[in-house]
Amino acid sequence: MLLTRDLQKAFLQVRIKEEERDALRFFWKFKGHSDIETLRFTRALFRLTSSPFLLGGVIQQHLKAWEEREPELVTQIRKGLYVDDLITRVPTVQQTQQQKEKAITISSDAQFTLHKWKSNAVELGHPAEQRDNEEQSCANQQLGTKTSETKLVGLPWDPAANTLSVCFPQQ
């Protein structure tokens, strides 16, 4: 069984040390004021070149703290982690449910929320339940992504059929 999930607002969970915030400064002129102010971001920004590195460092440090308590799961998480997405393979539904609960505990300990759970295990309420509860984004509509599909490392994955698709542009 395949289990995927996403760290909700992961980059915004990474706080930048005050002495490092000058690297994230920007200038702003408030409407009606003549002065230009210097502002600094306090959190890692999505799409900033260094953000995946910063997030990865935070996650790895957190997993290191859990290594003694949950060595097998931490190893699986490390192998299946891609920036803020996590993909793991588990042999049984019962083990998948256990892994899900433990992963929630580990991520919650670092104030991360795992969401967008997907699995090809019908017994876990996936994927029909997810399809019904999700709205199709404008981007997915324009790309022609089916509502039964989700993205798995950038590729369309249909959990019900358990298939990955590769789309080639027509010329």
Secondary structure, DSSP 4 states (H G I P E B T S, - for coil): -EEEEEETTTGGG-BPPGGGGGGGEEEEE-TT--PEEEEE-SBPPTT-TTHHHHHHHHHHHHHHHHTTTSHHHHHHHHHHEETTEEEEE-SSHHHHHHHHHHHHHHHHHTT--EEEEEES-GGGTTTHHHHHHPPPPHHHHHHT--TT-EEETTEEEETTTTEE-------
